[in-house]
Amino acid sequence: MSSAAHVQKDVLSQIKPNAEQRKKIETISKKALSLSQRAASKYKGKAMLAGSVTRGTWLPDKMEFDVFILFPEKMTEAQLEKAGLEVGKKVIDGLKGKHEVSYAQHPYVSGVVDGVDIDIVPAFAVSSPEKMKSAVDRTPFHVSYIEKNLPTRLADDVRLLKKMLKSNGAYGADSKVEGFSGYLCELLIINYGGFSDLMKAARKWEAGEVIDVEEVVKKADHENLRKQFLGQPLIVIDPTDMNRNVAAAVSVRSFLKLRALAGDFVSSPSVEMFFEQALGPISEQELMEILKLRRTNLVMLKFLPPRGHDEVVWPQMRKFADRVQGILEDPNFEFRVMNRGIFTDGSYLAGIVFEMDSVSLPAVQKRTGPSVFDKDDGVRFIEKYKDAALAGPYVEGVNWVVEINRQFPTPREKLRDALSKTLEELVQRGVPKLVAERIAKGSDVISENHILVEEVRRNPAFGVFLRKFFIKDKLA
């Protein structure tokens, strides 16, 4: 038995559900399906189980399953939403669980029953993917395909892939992670015939890699696919819809992370690759030593977490981070961002953390203007600065130059000025609405390390985030 095989066997012994866990999820899922079918029949709907529980690829650290309620196609969206919520609440209540309404493309009911997470999701019972009315209508076709094409013997291979990705921050197609979905993991295992063969292939992947499980697209047309899915590092044709890339959510980082892991597994497999290292919050001394060694400074824009579904909030947080970095790096202000990170605990603290090469610039700022041979622009430049100039206008080479008082010597002053606006002004200036609603009610800019450490003491999760902030993936 090879070293890689030993590693896989060892990992599986730790990540496979035990008999008690299997019995629990099997019992609850059967009850949920039965209750769902009974409640859905009122609307001529049909219930079906979905998710990894249907093909035995689930991991025990996340006990969960979905029940899809397939309503008649002739229903309106409003009717589907109303019926879906009614059925969902009835099912969770019937299981003696606690329910809540969650939101994606349609509102749906989530619940927890004896430690098992359950989503009751309404969808239209369409006859083909071409007739879909919403993205969730696709799921039944995925369930059917995987049940027919994933042999039972490969279920553990899917588990290995999921566990490796999850422990390395690349599992999940949600907006926060931008990684590999469960369905994508299953397709990859089907395509390569197992975990080991996937690893051997993935270590050689190149950006724009095309995987076509059913070989519906000629290899000569792969370049056209790369143009169609421009900027997407991995292209996996959906066997149920050849116009869809199953890997559309996979970021460049997640793609390269799997490629790097595959290379490490083939050359030097280890159990540790499958388990995330437990990290504690960064200490004040550690933070000081890191910043002293790097000779950089941290600036944090702090505000209350935006309200909304993660699938909406995280893209807005990323867009906001882009906007704030653009404000700081405006050539007129000369601040330089080296790294940035986004944190939110969803309840009390949200923040964009920037690593700056400096948090204080000289009081004087040099502005270089047009050439002395550009008469009209030269006149305008001189007129603009003649009263404000501390020195000049003078000439360097052939360009007019002035020295003026710097308007914002620190990032804190610049950000406070830029963000101390009304909600309407913030939105007009490119701040996404959910974030703008929070910023308009108040924000703070922190550049003192001891105050950052106070935040760590109040919120250990933020301390773990700060520790990870300085850890860079080795992706090549």
C-alpha positions in Angstrom: 0.0 0.0 0.0 1.4 3.4 -1.0 2.0 6.3 1.3 -0.8 8.2 -0.3 -3.2 5.3 0.2 -2.1 5.1 3.9 -2.8 8.8 4.3 -6.3 8.5 2.6 -7.2 5.6 4.8 -6.1 7.4 8.0 -8.0 10.6 7.0 -11.2 8.6 6.2 -11.1 6.9 9.6 -11.4 10.4 11.1 -13.9 12.0 8.8 -16.5 9.3 8.0 -19.8 9.6 9.8 -20.2 6.9 12.5 -23.2 4.6 12.8 -25.0 6.9 15.3 -24.6 10.0 13.0 -25.8 8.0 10.0 -28.8 6.8 11.8 -29.7 10.2 13.1 -29.6 12.0 9.7 -31.3 9.1 8.0 -34.2 9.1 10.5 -34.6 12.9 10.4 -34.4 13.1 6.6 -37.0 10.4 6.1 -39.4 12.2 8.5 -38.7 15.5 6.8 -39.3 14.1 3.4 -42.6 12.4 4.5 -43.9 15.6 6.2 -42.8 17.7 3.2 -44.6 15.4 0.7 -47.8 15.5 2.8 -47.7 19.3 3.1 -46.8 19.8 -0.6 -49.6 17.6 -1.8 -52.0 20.4 -1.0 -50.5 22.4 -3.9 -49.9 19.3 -6.1 -46.2 19.6 -5.3 -43.6 16.9 -4.8 -40.8 16.7 -2.2 -37.3 15.4 -2.8 -34.1 15.2 -0.8 -31.1 17.1 -2.1 -27.5 17.6 -1.0 -24.7 15.3 -0.1 -26.9 13.2 2.1 -28.5 11.7 -1.0 -25.3 10.2 -2.3 -23.4 9.5 1.0 -20.7 12.2 0.5 -21.4 14.3 3.6 -19.0 15.1 6.4 -20.0 14.6 10.0 -18.8 18.0 11.2 -21.8 19.5 9.2 -25.0 17.6 9.7 -27.3 19.0 7.2 -29.6 18.3 4.2 -32.1 20.1 1.9 -35.6 19.2 1.0 -36.7 20.7 -2.3 -40.5 21.3 -2.8 -41.2 21.1 -6.5 -44.3 23.1 -7.3 -46.3 23.1 -10.5 -44.7 25.2 -13.3 -47.9 27.1 -13.8 -47.7 28.7 -10.3 -46.6 32.3 -10.2 -43.5 33.3 -8.2 -45.6 34.9 -5.5 -47.7 31.8 -5.2 -44.6 29.6 -5.0 -43.0 31.8 -2.3 -46.1 31.8 -0.2 -46.7 28.0 -0.5 -43.0 27.3 0.0 -42.9 29.2 3.3 -46.1 27.6 4.5 -44.8 24.1 3.7 -41.4 24.8 5.2 -42.7 26.1 8.5 -45.1 23.2 8.8 -42.3 20.7 8.3 -39.9 22.2 10.7 -42.6 22.6 13.3 -43.7 19.0 12.7 -40.2 17.9 13.5 -40.3 20.0 16.7 -37.4 22.2 15.5 -36.9 25.9 15.4 -37.5 27.6 12.0 -36.5 30.9 10.5 -37.0 32.4 7.0 -33.8 32.8 5.0 -33.4 34.6 1.7 -31.7 33.6 -1.6 -33.4 33.9 -5.0 -36.6 32.9 -3.2 -37.3 33.0 0.5 -37.0 29.6 2.1 -37.3 28.1 5.5 -34.3 27.0 7.6 -34.5 24.9 10.7 -32.5 23.0 13.3 -33.7 19.6 14.5 -31.7 17.8 17.1 -28.5 19.4 15.8 -29.2 18.8 12.1 -29.6 21.8 9.8 -32.4 21.6 7.4 -33.4 23.9 4.5 -36.8 23.5 2.9 -36.4 25.1 -0.5 -39.3 25.9 -3.0 -38.6 25.4 -6.7 -40.5 24.9 -9.9 -40.9 21.4 -11.3 -39.6 22.1 -14.8 -39.1 19.4 -17.4 -35.7 20.6 -18.5 -33.0 23.1 -17.5 -33.9 25.3 -20.5 -37.3 25.9 -18.9 -35.9 27.1 -15.5 -37.5 30.1 -13.9 -34.9 30.4 -11.2 -31.4 29.0 -10.3 -32.8 26.6 -7.7 -34.9 24.8 -10.4 -31.6 23.3 -11.6 -30.9 21.3 -8.4 -33.2 18.3 -9.2 -31.3 17.8 -12.4 -28.0 17.8 -10.5 -29.3 15.3 -7.9 -30.5 13.0 -10.7 -27.2 13.2 -12.6 -25.0 12.5 -9.5 -27.2 9.6 -8.4 -26.7 8.0 -11.8 -23.1 8.7 -12.4 -21.3 8.7 -9.0 -20.6 5.1 -8.0 -21.0 4.3 -4.3 -17.3 3.3 -4.2 -16.3 6.9 -5.0 -18.3 8.5 -2.1 -15.2 8.5 0.1 -13.1 10.1 -2.6 -15.5 13.0 -2.6 -15.3 13.2 1.2 -11.5 13.4 0.9 -11.7 16.2 -1.6 -14.3 18.2 0.4 -12.3 17.8 3.6 -9.0 18.9 2.0 -10.7 22.0 0.5 -12.7 22.9 3.6 -9.6 22.7 5.8 -7.8 25.0 3.4 -10.5 27.7 3.0 -11.6 26.7 -0.5 -14.8 24.7 0.0 -18.1 26.4 -0.7 -19.4 28.3 -3.7 -20.8 31.1 -1.5 -19.6 34.7 -1.9 -17.6 34.7 1.2 -15.4 31.7 0.3 -15.5 31.7 -3.6 -14.5 28.1 -3.6 -15.6 24.6 -4.8 -19.2 23.5 -4.3 -20.2 20.0 -3.3 -21.6 19.4 -6.8 -18.4 20.5 -8.4 -16.4 18.2 -6.1 -18.5 15.3 -7.1 -18.1 16.1 -10.8 -14.3 16.3 -10.5 -14.2 12.9 -8.8 -16.5 11.4 -11.5 -14.3 12.9 -14.2 -11.0 11.6 -12.9 -12.3 8.4 -11.4 -11.0 9.0 -7.9 -9.2 11.3 -5.5 -5.6 10.2 -6.3 -6.1 10.6 -10.0 -7.7 14.0 -9.5 -4.6 15.1 -7.5 -2.3 13.9 -10.2 -4.2 15.9 -12.8 -4.9 19.0 -10.8 -1.2 19.7 -10.0 -0.8 20.3 -13.8 -3.9 22.5 -14.3 -3.4 25.9 -16.0 -5.5 29.0 -15.7 -8.5 28.5 -18.0 -8.5 24.7 -17.5 -11.5 23.1 -19.2 -13.2 20.0 -17.9 -16.0 18.5 -19.8 -17.3 15.3 -18.1 -19.7 14.3 -20.8 -17.4 15.5 -23.6 -20.2 17.6 -25.2 -17.8 20.3 -26.5 -15.1 19.5 -29.0 -11.5 20.1 -27.8 -11.0 22.4 -30.7 -13.7 24.7 -29.2 -12.1 24.9 -25.8 -10.6 28.3 -26.7 -14.1 29.6 -27.4 -15.1 28.4 -24.0 -12.3 30.4 -22.4 -13.5 33.5 -24.2 -17.1 32.7 -23.1 -16.1 32.3 -19.5 -13.3 35.0 -19.6 -11.5 35.5 -16.3 -12.7 32.2 -14.8 -9.7 30.1 -13.9 -11.5 26.7 -14.0 -14.3 25.8 -16.5 -16.3 22.7 -15.7 -19.2 22.2 -18.2 -22.4 21.3 -16.3 -23.5 17.9 -17.7 -27.1 19.1 -17.3 -26.6 22.5 -19.0 -23.7 22.9 -21.5 -23.9 26.7 -21.3 -23.1 26.8 -17.6 -19.7 26.7 -15.8 -20.2 24.8 -12.6 -16.9 26.3 -11.4 -18.0 30.0 -12.0 -17.7 30.8 -8.3 -14.1 29.5 -8.0 -11.7 32.4 -7.4 -8.2 32.4 -8.7 -7.0 31.9 -5.2 -9.2 28.8 -4.6 -8.1 27.4 -8.0 -4.4 27.9 -7.3 -4.9 26.6 -3.7 -6.2 23.2 -5.0 -3.5 23.0 -7.6 -0.8 23.6 -4.9 -2.4 21.1 -2.6 -2.5 18.5 -5.4 1.2 19.0 -6.0 2.0 18.6 -2.3 -0.2 15.5 -2.0 1.5 13.8 -5.0 5.0 14.6 -3.9 4.6 14.3 -0.1 1.2 13.2 1.1 0.3 13.9 4.8 -2.7 13.7 7.1 -2.1 17.3 8.2 -3.1 18.6 4.7 -6.7 17.5 5.5 -7.0 19.2 8.9 -7.0 22.9 9.6 -4.4 24.1 12.1 -6.1 25.6 15.1 -5.0 29.3 15.4 -5.6 31.5 18.4 -6.0 35.3 18.4 -2.8 37.3 17.8 -1.3 38.8 20.9 -0.2 42.4 21.3 3.5 41.4 21.4 3.2 39.3 18.3 1.5 42.1 16.4 4.2 44.6 17.4 6.9 42.2 16.4 5.4 41.5 13.0 4.8 45.2 12.2 8.3 46.1 13.5 9.8 43.4 11.2 7.8 44.5 8.2 8.1 48.3 9.0 4.5 48.8 8.1 1.3 50.0 9.9 -2.3 48.9 10.1 -5.3 51.0 9.6 -8.8 49.7 10.2 -12.1 51.2 9.1 -14.5 49.9 11.7 -18.4 49.8 11.5 -21.4 47.7 12.3 -21.9 44.7 10.0 -24.3 45.3 7.1 -27.7 43.7 7.4 -28.6 41.1 4.8 -27.9 37.7 3.3 -24.2 36.8 3.1 -24.6 36.4 -0.7 -25.4 40.1 -0.9 -23.3 41.4 1.9 -19.9 39.9 1.0 -19.9 41.2 -2.6 -20.8 44.6 -1.3 -18.0 44.4 1.4 -15.5 43.6 -1.4 -16.7 46.4 -3.5 -16.5 48.8 -0.6 -12.9 47.6 0.1 -12.1 48.4 -3.5 -13.7 51.9 -3.1 -11.8 52.7 0.1 -8.5 51.5 -1.3 -9.1 53.8 -4.3 -9.7 56.7 -2.0 -6.5 56.1 -0.1 -4.4 55.5 -3.3 -5.7 58.6 -5.1 -2.5 60.2 -6.6 -3.4 63.4 -4.9 -3.0 61.9 -1.5 -0.1 59.5 -2.0 -1.0 56.8 0.5 0.1 53.3 -0.4 -1.8 50.1 0.5 0.3 47.0 0.7 -2.4 44.5 1.8 -6.0 44.5 2.9 -8.5 42.1 4.5 -12.2 42.1 5.2 -13.7 41.0 8.5 -17.2 40.7 9.8 -18.7 38.6 12.6 -22.1 39.3 11.3 -23.3 40.8 14.6 -21.1 43.4 16.3 -18.0 44.1 14.2 -17.1 44.7 10.6 -13.9 46.1 9.3 -11.6 46.7 6.4 -8.0 46.3 7.5 -5.3 47.9 5.4 -1.5 47.4 5.8 0.1 50.7 4.9 3.7 51.5 4.2 3.1 54.6 6.4 0.3 56.1 8.4 1.8 59.6 8.3 3.1 61.6 5.4 5.1 64.9 5.4 3.1 68.1 6.1 4.3 69.5 2.7 3.3 68.0 -0.6 4.9 68.4 -4.0 2.7 68.8 -7.0 4.2 68.5 -10.5 2.3 70.4 -13.2 2.5 70.7 -17.0 5.4 71.5 -19.2 6.5 75.1 -19.5 5.9 74.6 -23.3 2.2 73.9 -22.6 1.2 77.5 -22.2 -2.6 77.2 -21.5 -2.3 74.4 -19.0 0.7 76.1 -17.4 -1.3 79.3 -16.8 -4.1 77.3 -15.3 -1.7 75.4 -13.0 0.0 78.6 -11.8 -3.4 80.3 -11.2 -4.6 77.3 -9.2 -1.7 77.2 -6.8 -0.2 80.7 -6.7 -1.9 81.7 -3.4 -1.6 78.2 -1.8 2.0 77.5 -2.7 4.6 77.3 0.1 7.3 77.2 -2.5 7.1 77.9 -6.2 5.9 77.8 -8.8 9.3 76.7 -9.8 10.6 74.4 -12.6 12.1 70.9 -12.5 13.3 69.9 -15.9 10.6 71.3 -18.1 7.7 71.0 -15.7 6.1 73.6 -13.4 6.3 72.5 -9.7 4.7 73.8 -6.5 4.9 72.8 -2.8 1.7 73.1 -0.8 0.3 72.1 2.6 -0.8 68.5 2.5 -4.6 68.3 3.0 -4.6 64.9 4.7 -1.3 63.9 6.4 -2.8 60.6 7.6 -5.1 57.9 6.2 -7.4 58.4 9.2 -8.0 62.1 8.3 -8.6 61.2 4.7 -11.1 58.4 5.4 -13.0 60.4 8.0 -13.4 63.2 5.6 -14.4 60.9 2.7 -16.9 58.9 4.7 -18.5 61.5 7.0 -21.4 61.9 4.6 -25.1 61.3 4.4 -26.4 58.0 3.1 -27.3 59.6 -0.2 -23.9 61.1 -0.6 -22.1 57.8 0.2 -24.2 55.9 -2.4 -23.5 58.6 -5.0 -19.8 58.2 -4.3 -19.8 54.5 -5.0 -20.3 53.0 -1.5 -22.7 49.9 -1.8 -26.1 50.6 -0.2 -26.0 48.0 2.6 -22.6 49.2 3.7 -23.5 52.9 3.2 -26.5 52.4 5.6 -24.0 51.4 8.3 -21.3 53.9 7.5 -23.9 56.8 7.5 -24.8 55.8 11.1 -21.1 56.0 12.2 -17.7 54.5 11.6 -14.3 54.8 13.1 -10.8 54.7 11.7 -8.2 53.0 14.0 -4.5 53.3 13.4 -3.2 52.7 17.0 -2.0 49.2 17.6 -3.2 49.2 21.3 -6.7 49.9 20.2 -6.6 47.1 17.6 -5.5 44.8 20.4 -8.5 45.9 22.5 -10.7 44.8 19.6 -8.9 41.5 19.7 -9.7 41.1 23.4 -13.3 41.9 22.8 -13.6 39.7 19.8 -11.2 36.7 19.6 -12.5 35.9 16.1 -11.1 39.2 14.9 -7.8 38.2 16.6 -7.7 35.0 14.6 -8.4 37.1 11.4 -5.5 39.4 12.2 -3.2 36.5 12.7 -4.2 35.0 9.3 -3.9 38.5 7.7 -0.2 38.1 7.7 -0.1 34.5 6.6 0.1 34.2 2.8 -0.7 31.2 0.8 2.1 29.6 -1.1 0.4 29.0 -4.4 3.3 28.2 -6.8 
